[in-house]
Amino acid sequence: MTRRSKPPISRRYRVYVTSTIAGGIASGAALVLFSLLVFVLKLPVSYSGFFSLLAFGFGCIVAGFFAGMMKRQGGLSAGVKAALLFMLPVALVGIVLSEEGVALLNNVIVAILCGAVGGVLGVNRNSGF
């Protein structure tokens, strides 16, 4: 009997890195769209915090979706891991630029919930997408 060896570290974490990049692209696109929405509709700048959290949540859903889609099992944990990895740079920038610990807690909660939803959606998606 031969034991299967574990894949190299780069192959094991490729799913999470790829899904994090996809989440970052989706979040950036959502930020641009929301910025245009605020500009065109002449909404108050105070809405920008809500829209940035919404874009962050969308990025976490996309990151979780891609992780679940690529792993095809354990979507809940894969989605949460991908979303938390996506959250790390956001949290580091938030810590440096902000003095509020509440914003970091909100980001953690949004990342866990949205990543879990995205991971489950990614595992359960139809193969036609």
RAGI-V337657 format. One record per pair of residues at least 12 apart in sequence whose C-alpha atoms are under 10 Angstrom apart, sorted by the first residue. I is the first residue (numbers start at 0). GAP is how many residues later the second one is. Records with the same first field share a line. If there is no record, write none. Layout:
I->GAP ; GAP
This chain:
12->69
13->53 ; 56
14->48 ; 51 ; 52 ; 53 ; 54 ; 55 ; 56 ; 63 ; 67
15->47 ; 48 ; 50 ; 51 ; 52 ; 54 ; 55 ; 62 ; 63 ; 65 ; 66 ; 67 ; 68 ; 69 ; 70
16->46 ; 50 ; 65 ; 68 ; 69
17->45 ; 48 ; 49 ; 52 ; 64
18->40 ; 41 ; 42 ; 43 ; 44 ; 45 ; 46 ; 47 ; 48 ; 49 ; 50 ; 51 ; 59 ; 60 ; 63 ; 64 ; 66 ; 67
19->39 ; 40 ; 42 ; 43 ; 44 ; 46 ; 47 ; 61 ; 62 ; 63 ; 64 ; 65 ; 66 ; 67
20->38 ; 41 ; 42 ; 45 ; 61 ; 65
21->37 ; 38 ; 40 ; 41 ; 42 ; 43 ; 44 ; 45 ; 64
22->32 ; 33 ; 34 ; 35 ; 36 ; 37 ; 38 ; 39 ; 40 ; 41 ; 42 ; 43 ; 59 ; 60 ; 63 ; 64 ; 92
23->31 ; 32 ; 34 ; 35 ; 36 ; 38 ; 39 ; 62 ; 63 ; 66
24->34 ; 37 ; 38
25->29 ; 30 ; 32 ; 33 ; 34 ; 35 ; 36 ; 37
26->25 ; 26 ; 27 ; 28 ; 29 ; 30 ; 31 ; 32 ; 33 ; 34 ; 35 ; 36
27->24 ; 27 ; 28 ; 30 ; 31
28->26 ; 29 ; 30
29->21 ; 22 ; 24 ; 25 ; 26 ; 27 ; 28 ; 29
30->17 ; 20 ; 21 ; 22 ; 23 ; 24 ; 25 ; 27 ; 28
31->20 ; 23
32->18 ; 22
33->13 ; 14 ; 17 ; 18 ; 20 ; 21
34->13 ; 16 ; 17
36->14
37->13
48->54
52->50 ; 53 ; 54 ; 57
53->56
55->27 ; 30 ; 31 ; 34 ; 51 ; 54 ; 55 ; 58
56->26 ; 30 ; 50 ; 52 ; 53 ; 54 ; 55 ; 56 ; 57 ; 58
57->52 ; 53 ; 56 ; 57 ; 60
58->24 ; 27 ; 28 ; 52 ; 55 ; 56 ; 59
59->19 ; 20 ; 22 ; 23 ; 24 ; 25 ; 26 ; 27 ; 47 ; 50 ; 51 ; 52 ; 53 ; 54 ; 55 ; 56 ; 57 ; 58 ; 59
60->18 ; 19 ; 21 ; 22 ; 49 ; 50 ; 51 ; 52 ; 53 ; 54 ; 55 ; 56 ; 57 ; 58 ; 59 ; 60 ; 61
61->17 ; 20 ; 21 ; 52 ; 53 ; 55 ; 56 ; 57 ; 59 ; 60
62->15 ; 16 ; 17 ; 18 ; 19 ; 20 ; 21 ; 22 ; 23 ; 48 ; 51 ; 52 ; 53 ; 55 ; 56 ; 59
63->12 ; 13 ; 14 ; 15 ; 16 ; 17 ; 18 ; 19 ; 20 ; 22 ; 47 ; 48 ; 49 ; 50 ; 51 ; 52 ; 53 ; 54 ; 55 ; 56 ; 57 ; 58 ; 59
64->13 ; 14 ; 17 ; 18 ; 49 ; 50 ; 51 ; 52 ; 53 ; 54 ; 55 ; 56 ; 57 ; 58 ; 59 ; 60
65->12 ; 13 ; 16 ; 49 ; 52 ; 53 ; 55 ; 56 ; 57
66->12 ; 13 ; 14 ; 15 ; 16 ; 48 ; 51 ; 52 ; 53 ; 55 ; 56
67->12 ; 14 ; 47 ; 48 ; 49 ; 50 ; 51 ; 52 ; 53 ; 54 ; 55 ; 56 ; 57
68->49 ; 50 ; 51 ; 52 ; 53 ; 54 ; 55 ; 56 ; 57 ; 58
69->49 ; 52 ; 53
70->48 ; 51 ; 52
71->47 ; 48 ; 50 ; 51 ; 52 ; 53
72->46 ; 47 ; 49 ; 50 ; 51
73->45 ; 46 ; 49
74->40 ; 41 ; 42 ; 43 ; 44 ; 45 ; 46 ; 47 ; 48 ; 49
75->36 ; 37 ; 39 ; 40 ; 41 ; 42 ; 43 ; 44 ; 45 ; 46 ; 47
76->35 ; 38 ; 39 ; 42 ; 43
77->37 ; 38 ; 40 ; 41 ; 42 ; 44 ; 45
78->32 ; 33 ; 34 ; 35 ; 36 ; 37 ; 38 ; 39 ; 40 ; 41 ; 42 ; 43 ; 44
79->31 ; 32 ; 33 ; 34 ; 35 ; 36 ; 37 ; 38 ; 39 ; 40
80->30 ; 31 ; 34 ; 35 ; 38
81->29 ; 30 ; 33 ; 34 ; 36 ; 37
82->25 ; 27 ; 28 ; 29 ; 30 ; 31 ; 32 ; 33 ; 35 ; 36
83->23 ; 24 ; 25 ; 26 ; 27 ; 28 ; 31
84->26
85->25 ; 29
86->17 ; 20 ; 21 ; 23 ; 24 ; 25
87->19 ; 20
89->14 ; 17
90->12 ; 13 ; 14 ; 16 ; 17
91->12
93->13
